[in-house]
Amino acid sequence: MLKVFKTDSVDKKIKKLKKITADCWIDLTSPTMDEIDKVVQKTQVNKELIMKMLDVEELPRVEQDNNATLVVIDTPYYEEEYEYATYPLGIIITDNNYVITVSPKKVSILDDFKQDKVKLFRTAKKTRFLILILLRTALAYLKALKKVNRAIEQKEEVLKKSTQNKDLVDVLEIEKTLVYFITSLKANDIVLEKLSKGTILPLYEGDLDLLEDAAIETKQAIEMSRIYRDILNSISDTYETIVSNNMNTAMKFLAAATIVMSIPTMISSFLGMNIPLGDITKYQHAFPLIIGISLVIALIVALILKKKDML
């Protein structure tokens, strides 16, 4: 999908255009080849820069071409209840006054720019636009991490009451999300460090402060991701310990129950052997007496095992 936006020179509001003009912002989301060719023809940007950004595995980096600079970052993408993924967003700043954003999937952080909800945003200020995207991306990670934290707290309460496989799978999904976040945030942080040197793109008044804010928020997101990952690891270890203890308790109970039940079996086996047992078989109350003795012995053994906390 191809969309074109530009800040109006009079009221400073963002406007959607039908044609590509100077100082405009060109947004490409999972574009077709015709849309890519149209942008390349108008902006003279290297087509390869755009084609690279259609790969969902593209890594964050800064790349300079003859007449353009490509900045790639990873953005958070909500998939379902406990799952987030990260997808690349490419920002191409050309020497002939165009800003092109390219992504294989819809990037939600760009919606605020399109709806004119971002202060200091002007399509003509290309470096400022890039830094604001970086700042908004860091804030999006922090917002996603708050949701992840709530999910962790919910699962922690659930695991205190039950140990179902579904709950453990959910914990693993949350842990996978945090791994994605940490990897992507670290790569984004490297991009921020490169841009802060001012050798790749010129930094104007106020840009450095915004860049520092983006770096601070990114580092905070990294630290929060690590903390939540450690909490999840602790929950997983506790879960495994509980399951192991429950298994040991069950095995101990079964072993004790087997011992108690084996006593009547042993006595009946002795009496069932094909050997003379004297006059006991002729005794009128022999059977209930043997049963009673067996139960008394079994009860004594059960009490001993109970005292040793085996039953």
LUMPAKOL-931307 format. One line per 10 residues: their letters; for each residue x, y, z of N, C-alpha, C, O. Coordinates in pm, whole numbers. Layout:
REM LUMPAKOL-931307
a) X Y Z X Y Z X Y Z X Y Z  ... $
***
This chain:
REM LUMPAKOL-931307
mlkvfktdsv) 84 -119 0 0 0 0 88 125 0 184 136 77  55 216 -85 130 341 -99 45 458 -53 -67 478 -102  98 537 42 31 658 89 133 771 95 251 749 126  87 891 65 175 1008 63 118 1114 157 -1 1144 153  206 1171 241 164 1273 337 261 1391 330 377 1378 291  208 1508 368 293 1626 372 235 1728 471 114 1744 481  325 1794 543 282 1898 636 249 2025 558 330 2075 480  129 2076 579 87 2199 511 171 2317 558 194 2335 678  217 2396 465 305 2509 498 233 2621 570 296 2707 631  100 2622 564 22 2730 625 -23 2693 767 15 2759 863 $
dkkikklkki) -105 2588 778 -159 2553 910 -78 2447 983 -112 2407 1095  30 2401 921 122 2304 982 54 2170 1015 101 2097 1102  -54 2140 948 -124 2014 968 -81 1913 862 -45 1949 750  -85 1786 900 -48 1681 806 -163 1657 707 -279 1646 747  -129 1650 580 -229 1630 475 -193 1506 394 -76 1477 371  -296 1435 352 -274 1320 264 -281 1366 119 -376 1432 78  -178 1329 43 -169 1373 -96 -196 1257 -192 -186 1139 -156  -230 1293 -314 -250 1193 -418 -124 1175 -502 -108 1072 -568  -36 1275 -500 87 1269 -578 208 1288 -489 200 1347 -381  321 1237 -535 447 1253 -464 506 1389 -500 528 1421 -617 $
tadcwidlts) 532 1469 -395 592 1601 -414 713 1617 -323 738 1533 -237  786 1725 -342 905 1750 -259 865 1769 -113 757 1820 -83  954 1727 -22 934 1738 123 816 1657 174 760 1686 279  778 1555 100 666 1471 144 718 1344 212 836 1311 205  625 1276 277 653 1147 341 580 1039 263 458 1045 247  655 941 216 598 831 138 597 706 227 702 660 271  480 653 252 466 536 338 431 414 254 328 410 187  518 315 257 498 190 184 479 76 284 571 42 359  361 16 283 332 -98 370 301 -219 284 199 -222 214  389 -318 290 375 -436 205 338 -396 62 234 -438 10 $
ptmdeidkvv) 422 -316 -1 386 -258 -132 392 -359 -247 460 -461 -239  320 -327 -352 327 -407 -475 447 -359 -557 506 -256 -527  482 -435 -659 594 -397 -744 564 -268 -821 654 -187 -843  440 -249 -861 403 -126 -932 422 -4 -842 470 100 -887  383 -18 -714 400 94 -620 547 123 -596 588 239 -588  627 18 -586 771 36 -565 833 107 -686 912 200 -671  798 61 -805 851 122 -928 811 270 -938 889 354 -983  689 299 -896 641 438 -901 725 527 -809 763 638 -847  754 479 -689 833 556 -593 977 571 -641 1035 679 -631  1033 464 -692 1171 467 -742 1184 567 -857 1280 644 -863 $
qktqvnkeli) 1088 565 -947 1091 656 -1063 1083 802 -1019 1149 888 -1077  1002 830 -918 981 968 -874 1095 1018 -785 1135 1134 -796  1147 933 -698 1246 978 -599 1390 946 -639 1484 998 -580  1406 859 -739 1538 817 -784 1616 740 -677 1739 732 -682  1544 685 -581 1609 607 -477 1645 469 -531 1579 418 -621  1748 409 -477 1791 276 -517 1680 175 -482 1642 162 -366  1631 105 -582 1521 10 -563 1559 -100 -463 1473 -152 -392  1685 -133 -460 1731 -240 -371 1707 -205 -224 1680 -294 -143  1716 -77 -190 1692 -35 -52 1549 -67 -9 1526 -110 104  1454 -45 -98 1314 -74 -68 1289 -224 -64 1220 -274 25 $
mkmldveelp) 1345 -297 -159 1323 -441 -167 1375 -513 -43 1316 -611 3  1486 -464 12 1542 -526 133 1443 -522 249 1437 -615 330  1366 -415 256 1277 -395 370 1152 -483 367 1073 -482 462  1133 -557 260 1020 -649 253 1050 -783 320 963 -869 332  1174 -799 362 1217 -919 434 1190 -900 583 1244 -808 645  1106 -986 641 1069 -971 783 1187 -1000 876 1180 -969 995  1294 -1060 823 1411 -1093 904 1521 -987 893 1631 -1007 943  1491 -876 828 1591 -771 810 1635 -717 946 1552 -692 1034  1766 -699 964 1821 -659 1093 1837 -508 1103 1864 -442 1003  1820 -451 1224 1840 -307 1244 1984 -266 1210 2080 -334 1247 $
rveqdnnatl) 1996 -155 1140 2128 -107 1100 2114 29 1034 2003 79 1014  2227 89 1002 2231 212 925 2312 184 798 2424 134 805  2254 217 685 2320 191 556 2311 315 469 2203 373 453  2422 355 412 2426 473 326 2445 434 181 2532 353 148  2362 493 95 2370 471 -49 2422 601 -113 2456 696 -43  2426 603 -245 2478 722 -314 2399 848 -282 2458 953 -256  2267 838 -285 2185 957 -264 2081 940 -154 1983 1014 -149  2102 842 -65 2004 816 41 2069 745 159 2174 682 147  2003 757 272 2046 688 393 1930 601 442 1818 649 457  1959 473 465 1858 379 514 1884 349 662 1993 306 699 $
vvidtpyyee) 1783 373 744 1790 338 886 1685 231 912 1566 252 889  1728 116 961 1638 4 988 1628 -16 1138 1730 -25 1208  1505 -24 1188 1481 -53 1329 1377 -164 1341 1303 -191 1246  1371 -226 1457 1268 -327 1484 1157 -264 1567 1183 -192 1663  1033 -290 1529 917 -235 1599 833 -349 1658 827 -457 1599  769 -326 1773 685 -431 1832 555 -448 1755 497 -351 1705  510 -572 1745 388 -603 1670 304 -700 1752 347 -812 1782  184 -656 1789 94 -739 1870 30 -846 1783 -25 -817 1677  38 -972 1829 -18 -1083 1752 -143 -1141 1817 -249 -1146 1755  -131 -1185 1943 -248 -1234 2015 -224 -1220 2164 -130 -1153 2206 $
eyeyatyplg) -308 -1283 2245 -320 -1256 2388 -186 -1233 2460 -168 -1129 2523  -94 -1328 2452 31 -1314 2524 152 -1301 2431 267 -1307 2475  126 -1283 2305 235 -1290 2208 257 -1157 2135 165 -1094 2085  384 -1119 2131 428 -1007 2049 541 -1058 1959 612 -1152 1992  553 -994 1846 666 -1021 1757 730 -887 1723 678 -782 1761  840 -889 1654 903 -765 1609 925 -773 1458 966 -876 1405  896 -662 1392 913 -654 1247 993 -530 1212 985 -429 1281  1070 -538 1104 1156 -425 1068 1078 -309 1005 979 -329 935  1126 -191 1033 1075 -69 969 1195 5 912 1289 38 984  1191 29 783 1299 103 718 1261 247 694 1153 276 642 $
iiitdnnyvi) 1349 338 732 1328 481 706 1437 526 610 1555 525 645  1398 565 490 1493 608 388 1484 760 375 1378 816 345  1595 826 399 1601 971 385 1687 1002 262 1805 968 258  1627 1066 163 1696 1091 37 1756 1232 35 1714 1320 110  1854 1250 -50 1918 1381 -64 1829 1481 -136 1852 1601 -129  1727 1431 -207 1638 1521 -281 1504 1542 -209 1399 1556 -271  1512 1543 -71 1400 1587 13 1279 1494 15 1164 1539 4  1305 1365 30 1195 1269 49 1225 1184 174 1341 1153 203  1120 1148 243 1130 1049 351 1040 932 313 921 950 288  1098 814 309 1023 694 269 1028 593 384 1136 555 429 $
tvspkkvsil) 912 551 432 906 444 532 856 317 464 757 319 391  926 208 489 893 80 425 885 -29 531 973 -40 616  779 -108 526 764 -217 622 684 -331 559 595 -306 478  715 -455 597 640 -570 543 502 -585 605 415 -653 550  480 -521 722 350 -524 789 314 -383 837 400 -294 844  188 -364 868 143 -234 917 211 -200 1050 211 -281 1142  268 -82 1058 338 -37 1179 249 62 1252 221 171 1202  204 23 1371 106 105 1444 163 237 1491 88 334 1506  294 244 1517 352 369 1568 344 482 1466 353 599 1503  326 449 1338 316 553 1236 176 615 1230 157 719 1168 $
ddfkqdkvkl) 79 550 1294 -58 601 1290 -69 740 1352 -140 826 1301  3 761 1463 -2 892 1529 54 1002 1439 6 1116 1443  154 969 1359 208 1068 1265 105 1100 1156 86 1216 1119  39 997 1107 -61 1017 1002 -182 1095 1052 -247 1167 976  -211 1081 1182 -326 1150 1241 -287 1283 1304 -368 1347 1371  -162 1323 1283 -112 1453 1330 -119 1467 1482 -158 1571 1535  -81 1358 1552 -85 1358 1698 53 1373 1761 67 1366 1884  155 1393 1679 293 1401 1729 342 1545 1723 347 1605 1615  379 1600 1838 430 1736 1842 567 1743 1773 642 1645 1772  598 1857 1718 727 1886 1653 746 1811 1521 853 1816 1461 $
frtakktrfl) 641 1741 1476 654 1663 1352 627 1749 1229 521 1810 1217  725 1752 1139 710 1817 1009 776 1726 906 888 1680 927  708 1701 797 764 1611 695 890 1669 632 976 1594 584  902 1801 631 1021 1864 572 1144 1847 658 1257 1851 608  1125 1827 789 1238 1808 881 1266 1658 890 1214 1588 977  1349 1613 799 1368 1468 781 1437 1403 901 1394 1297 948  1545 1466 951 1616 1408 1065 1527 1406 1188 1526 1307 1262  1454 1514 1212 1362 1522 1326 1255 1413 1315 1220 1350 1415  1204 1391 1196 1104 1286 1172 1160 1149 1210 1093 1070 1276  1282 1121 1167 1346 993 1199 1360 975 1349 1329 869 1402 $
ilillrtala) 1408 1079 1418 1429 1069 1563 1297 1050 1637 1290 975 1734  1192 1118 1590 1061 1101 1653 1008 959 1635 943 905 1724  1037 898 1521 998 758 1499 1073 668 1598 1015 576 1655  1202 695 1617 1282 617 1712 1228 632 1855 1221 535 1930  1191 754 1890 1137 778 2024 1003 708 2042 978 645 2145  916 719 1943 785 654 1949 798 502 1954 718 434 2018  899 449 1887 922 304 1890 960 259 2030 910 158 2079  1051 334 2095 1090 301 2232 971 306 2326 955 219 2412  887 408 2311 768 420 2395 669 306 2368 600 260 2459  662 261 2243 574 149 2208 620 21 2277 538 -59 2322 $
ylkalkkvnr) 752 2 2285 806 -114 2356 769 -108 2504 730 -208 2563  782 11 2565 749 27 2706 601 -1 2731 565 -64 2831  516 44 2641 372 18 2653 343 -131 2642 262 -185 2718  409 -198 2548 391 -343 2531 441 -418 2655 382 -518 2695  551 -369 2714 607 -436 2832 514 -426 2952 511 -515 3036  437 -317 2960 338 -306 3068 232 -415 3054 189 -474 3153  190 -440 2931 92 -547 2906 153 -683 2939 86 -770 2996  279 -701 2902 348 -826 2932 357 -847 3083 339 -958 3132  386 -739 3156 396 -749 3302 263 -790 3364 259 -872 3455  153 -733 3313 21 -772 3363 -8 -919 3334 -66 -990 3417 $
aieqkeevlk) 35 -965 3216 16 -1106 3181 97 -1197 3274 51 -1304 3314  219 -1153 3308 303 -1231 3399 236 -1243 3537 232 -1351 3595  184 -1131 3587 117 -1132 3717 -5 -1223 3716 -30 -1295 3812  -82 -1220 3607 -199 -1307 3596 -159 -1454 3596 -220 -1536 3665  -57 -1486 3519 -13 -1625 3510 48 -1673 3641 37 -1790 3677  113 -1582 3712 171 -1618 3842 61 -1658 3940 76 -1754 4015  -52 -1584 3939 -164 -1616 4026 -228 -1748 3985 -266 -1828 4070  -239 -1771 3855 -300 -1895 3804 -215 -2016 3843 -268 -2119 3884  -82 -2003 3829 7 -2115 3858 13 -2149 4006 56 -2258 4044  -30 -2055 4091 -36 -2084 4234 -150 -2180 4266 -147 -2251 4366 $
kstqnkdlvd) -251 -2180 4177 -370 -2261 4202 -375 -2388 4117 -438 -2486 4156  -309 -2385 4003 -313 -2502 3914 -181 -2515 3841 -103 -2420 3833  -158 -2632 3788 -35 -2658 3712 -70 -2724 3578 -16 -2830 3544  -160 -2661 3505 -200 -2716 3377 -98 -2682 3269 -28 -2581 3277  -91 -2768 3168 6 -2749 3061 -18 -2618 2985 78 -2553 2942  -144 -2578 2969 -176 -2456 2894 -113 -2334 2961 -61 -2245 2893  -118 -2330 3093 -61 -2216 3165 90 -2211 3147 148 -2103 3135  154 -2327 3146 299 -2331 3125 333 -2289 2983 434 -2220 2961  252 -2328 2886 274 -2287 2746 263 -2136 2734 340 -2073 2661  166 -2076 2804 150 -1930 2802 273 -1860 2858 317 -1758 2805 $
vleiektlvy) 328 -1916 2964 450 -1859 3023 565 -1864 2923 644 -1770 2912  575 -1975 2851 681 -1989 2750 662 -1889 2636 760 -1837 2583  536 -1862 2599 509 -1764 2493 549 -1624 2537 605 -1547 2459  520 -1591 2663 560 -1460 2715 712 -1449 2719 769 -1345 2685  778 -1557 2758 925 -1558 2763 983 -1539 2622 1083 -1470 2605  919 -1599 2522 965 -1584 2384 951 -1438 2339 1038 -1385 2271  840 -1376 2379 820 -1234 2347 933 -1149 2403 984 -1060 2335  971 -1176 2527 1077 -1097 2591 1212 -1119 2523 1293 -1027 2516  1235 -1239 2475 1360 -1265 2401 1364 -1181 2274 1467 -1122 2240  1250 -1176 2202 1240 -1092 2081 1266 -946 2116 1340 -876 2046 $
fitslkandi) 1204 -901 2224 1217 -761 2263 1361 -725 2296 1413 -623 2249  1426 -807 2377 1563 -777 2419 1656 -771 2298 1738 -680 2287  1643 -869 2209 1728 -873 2089 1706 -750 2002 1802 -687 1957  1580 -715 1980 1548 -600 1894 1588 -468 1957 1641 -380 1889  1565 -454 2087 1598 -330 2155 1748 -305 2159 1793 -191 2143  1824 -410 2178 1970 -395 2176 2018 -347 2040 2104 -260 2031  1960 -404 1934 1998 -363 1799 1955 -218 1772 2030 -142 1711  1836 -181 1818 1790 -42 1803 1881 54 1878 1907 165 1832  1929 12 1994 2018 96 2074 2149 124 2001 2204 234 2009  2198 24 1930 2321 43 1850 2298 145 1740 2384 229 1712 $
vleklskgti) 2180 138 1677 2144 235 1573 2141 376 1631 2191 471 1569  2084 391 1750 2077 522 1816 2216 577 1846 2242 696 1829  2304 491 1889 2442 534 1919 2512 585 1793 2585 684 1798  2490 517 1682 2552 560 1556 2498 696 1512 2573 782 1467  2366 714 1525 2305 840 1483 2346 956 1573 2356 1069 1527  2369 928 1701 2403 1035 1796 2538 1100 1767 2564 1210 1816  2622 1034 1690 2753 1091 1657 2742 1206 1557 2833 1288 1546  2630 1211 1484 2606 1321 1391 2685 1312 1262 2689 1408 1185  2748 1198 1237 2827 1183 1114 2746 1122 1001 2783 1135 884  2636 1057 1034 2553 993 931 2448 1089 878 2431 1104 757 $
lplyegdldl) 2378 1156 970 2278 1257 934 2304 1383 1017 2343 1372 1133  2284 1500 960 2306 1624 1037 2203 1638 1149 2084 1614 1128  2249 1677 1267 2161 1698 1382 2142 1848 1403 2239 1923 1412  2015 1890 1411 1984 2032 1427 1944 2060 1572 1941 1969 1655  1913 2184 1600 1878 2226 1735 1759 2145 1788 1653 2138 1724  1777 2087 1903 1672 2007 1965 1676 1860 1927 1619 1777 1996  1743 1827 1817 1749 1688 1772 1825 1599 1870 1784 1487 1899  1936 1652 1921 2020 1573 2011 1946 1540 2140 1959 1430 2193  1868 1635 2191 1789 1611 2312 1686 1501 2288 1669 1412 2372  1618 1507 2175 1520 1403 2141 1587 1268 2123 1532 1164 2161 $
ledaaietkq) 1706 1269 2064 1780 1145 2043 1822 1085 2177 1818 963 2195  1862 1170 2271 1897 1122 2405 1775 1064 2476 1785 962 2545  1660 1129 2458 1535 1077 2516 1504 937 2460 1466 846 2534  1521 923 2329 1496 793 2265 1592 687 2318 1553 572 2341  1718 726 2338 1818 632 2389 1785 591 2533 1799 474 2569  1742 688 2615 1707 659 2755 1587 564 2761 1589 467 2837  1485 592 2682 1366 507 2682 1399 366 2631 1345 267 2681  1488 358 2533 1527 228 2479 1602 147 2583 1576 27 2601  1696 212 2653 1771 142 2759 1679 99 2873 1697 -8 2932  1581 184 2905 1485 148 3008 1404 25 2966 1378 -64 3047 $
aiemsriyrd) 1365 21 2839 1289 -94 2787 1374 -221 2792 1323 -329 2823  1502 -208 2761 1592 -324 2768 1599 -377 2911 1590 -498 2934  1616 -284 3006 1628 -325 3147 1498 -389 3196 1502 -489 3268  1385 -331 3160 1256 -388 3201 1236 -527 3141 1186 -617 3208  1276 -544 3016 1264 -676 2952 1347 -780 3025 1304 -893 3044  1467 -740 3065 1555 -832 3138 1495 -869 3274 1500 -985 3315  1440 -770 3343 1379 -795 3474 1261 -891 3460 1249 -987 3536  1174 -865 3363 1058 -951 3343 1100 -1092 3300 1037 -1191 3337  1207 -1100 3222 1258 -1232 3182 1307 -1309 3303 1282 -1429 3316  1379 -1240 3394 1428 -1305 3516 1311 -1351 3603 1316 -1459 3663 $
ilnsisdtye) 1207 -1268 3611 1088 -1307 3689 1024 -1433 3629 986 -1524 3702  1014 -1436 3497 956 -1553 3430 1041 -1678 3454 987 -1787 3477  1173 -1661 3448 1262 -1775 3475 1241 -1827 3617 1240 -1947 3641  1224 -1732 3711 1200 -1770 3850 1067 -1845 3864 1057 -1945 3935  964 -1795 3793 832 -1862 3797 843 -2003 3739 787 -2098 3793  915 -2016 3627 932 -2147 3563 1006 -2244 3655 968 -2360 3666  1112 -2194 3721 1189 -2279 3813 1102 -2322 3931 1106 -2438 3974  1023 -2229 3983 933 -2261 4095 829 -2363 4052 798 -2456 4126  776 -2344 3932 677 -2438 3878 736 -2579 3868 672 -2677 3908  857 -2588 3816 922 -2719 3802 947 -2783 3938 933 -2904 3954 $
tivsnnmnta) 984 -2700 4037 1007 -2750 4173 878 -2803 4234 877 -2909 4297  768 -2728 4214 638 -2772 4267 595 -2904 4205 549 -2994 4274  611 -2914 4073 573 -3038 4003 658 -3154 4054 607 -3264 4076  788 -3129 4072 878 -3233 4121 840 -3277 4262 838 -3396 4292  809 -3179 4350 769 -3211 4487 637 -3289 4489 622 -3385 4565  543 -3248 4404 416 -3320 4397 437 -3464 4350 373 -3557 4400  527 -3481 4255 557 -3615 4206 621 -3701 4315 586 -3817 4332  716 -3642 4390 781 -3715 4499 681 -3753 4607 687 -3864 4662  589 -3660 4639 487 -3689 4740 396 -3802 4695 360 -3890 4774  358 -3799 4569 271 -3905 4515 342 -4040 4517 282 -4141 4553 $
mkflaaativ) 468 -4042 4477 544 -4166 4475 563 -4220 4618 556 -4341 4641  588 -4128 4712 606 -4169 4851 476 -4229 4907 479 -4330 4978  363 -4167 4873 234 -4219 4919 205 -4356 4859 159 -4446 4929  232 -4371 4730 208 -4500 4664 296 -4610 4723 252 -4724 4741  421 -4574 4753 511 -4674 4813 462 -4717 4950 463 -4835 4983  419 -4618 5031 368 -4649 5165 239 -4732 5157 222 -4827 5232  150 -4695 5065 25 -4769 5049 52 -4912 5004 -18 -5004 5047  152 -4930 4919 188 -5065 4874 236 -5151 4990 203 -5269 4999  315 -5090 5080 365 -5164 5197 249 -5208 5285 244 -5324 5328  157 -5116 5313 42 -5148 5400 -44 -5257 5337 -85 -5351 5405 $
msiptmissf) -70 -5246 5208 -157 -5343 5141 -89 -5479 5124 -157 -5580 5109  43 -5480 5127 114 -5608 5108 106 -5699 5230 126 -5820 5219  78 -5640 5350 76 -5721 5474 -37 -5823 5472 -10 -5941 5494  -163 -5784 5445 -269 -5888 5435 -241 -5988 5324 -274 -6106 5336  -180 -5940 5217 -149 -6030 5105 -48 -6135 5147 -62 -6252 5113  56 -6092 5223 159 -6186 5268 99 -6292 5362 127 -6411 5352  13 -6243 5456 -45 -6338 5553 -135 -6439 5481 -131 -6559 5510  -216 -6390 5388 -305 -6481 5315 -224 -6577 5228 -265 -6691 5206  -108 -6531 5178 -23 -6619 5097 34 -6732 5180 40 -6846 5135  77 -6700 5304 129 -6803 5392 23 -6910 5420 50 -7030 5415 $
lgmniplgdi) -96 -6862 5450 -204 -6957 5484 -254 -7033 5362 -318 -7137 5375  -225 -6982 5245 -271 -7048 5124 -173 -7151 5071 -202 -7219 4972  -57 -7164 5136 40 -7264 5090 -8 -7405 5117 -81 -7428 5213  31 -7498 5034 -13 -7637 5043 73 -7714 5143 143 -7809 5108  64 -7669 5273 139 -7737 5379 47 -7750 5500 -47 -7672 5513  71 -7848 5589 -15 -7865 5707 -5 -7744 5799 106 -7698 5827  -117 -7691 5846 -118 -7574 5934 -179 -7609 6071 -224 -7520 6144  -181 -7740 6106 -232 -7780 6236 -383 -7768 6242 -453 -7789 6143  -432 -7736 6358 -577 -7733 6380 -640 -7597 6350 -760 -7578 6372  -559 -7500 6301 -613 -7364 6281 -723 -7362 6176 -815 -7280 6181 $
tkyqhafpli) -711 -7455 6078 -813 -7456 5971 -945 -7514 6019 -1050 -7491 5958  -940 -7590 6131 -1062 -7649 6184 -1132 -7556 6282 -1246 -7581 6323  -1063 -7446 6318 -1119 -7353 6415 -1233 -7275 6349 -1218 -7225 6237  -1347 -7264 6419 -1468 -7206 6360 -1448 -7061 6317 -1497 -7019 6212  -1376 -6984 6397 -1358 -6840 6369 -1219 -6810 6314 -1167 -6699 6332  -1159 -6907 6247 -1022 -6889 6196 -1014 -6777 6091 -923 -6694 6094  -1110 -6778 5999 -1103 -6678 5890 -1115 -6534 5939 -1030 -6452 5906  -1219 -6501 6019 -1228 -6363 6069 -1110 -6327 6160 -1068 -6211 6165  -1056 -6427 6233 -942 -6401 6320 -819 -6362 6238 -748 -6268 6271  -797 -6435 6131 -681 -6405 6044 -698 -6268 5979 -603 -6190 5970 $
igislviali) -821 -6240 5933 -849 -6109 5873 -823 -5997 5975 -763 -5895 5942  -870 -6019 6098 -852 -5918 6203 -706 -5893 6233 -663 -5778 6246  -628 -6006 6245 -484 -5992 6272 -416 -5915 6160 -331 -5830 6184  -454 -5948 6036 -395 -5881 5920 -422 -5731 5922 -334 -5649 5897  -548 -5697 5954 -586 -5555 5957 -516 -5481 6070 -475 -5366 6053  -502 -5547 6186 -434 -5483 6300 -289 -5455 6265 -238 -5346 6290  -222 -5556 6208 -81 -5535 6170 -68 -5425 6064 21 -5341 6071  -161 -5428 5965 -158 -5326 5860 -181 -5187 5920 -118 -5090 5878  -273 -5178 6017 -301 -5050 6081 -180 -4999 6159 -149 -4880 6155  -113 -5089 6229 8 -5050 6304 115 -4997 6209 178 -4894 6235 $
valilkkkdm) 134 -5070 6100 233 -5025 6001 193 -4890 5941 278 -4803 5921  63 -4873 5913 15 -4746 5857 39 -4631 5953 78 -4522 5911  17 -4655 6085 40 -4551 6184 188 -4513 6192 224 -4396 6206  273 -4615 6182 419 -4589 6184 460 -4505 6063 537 -4410 6075  407 -4541 5946 439 -4466 5823 382 -4324 5829 444 -4229 5781  262 -4310 5889 201 -4178 5904 286 -4090 5994 303 -3971 5968  339 -4149 6101 425 -4074 6193 552 -4028 6124 607 -3924 6159  599 -4105 6027 719 -4070 5952 686 -3983 5829 771 -3958 5744  558 -3936 5824 512 -3848 5716 525 -3913 5578 563 -3848 5480  493 -4041 5573 494 -4112 5446 353 -4141 5396 334 -4190 5284 $
l) 255 -4111 5478 115 -4128 5439 38 -3999 5469 -82 -3992 5443 $
***
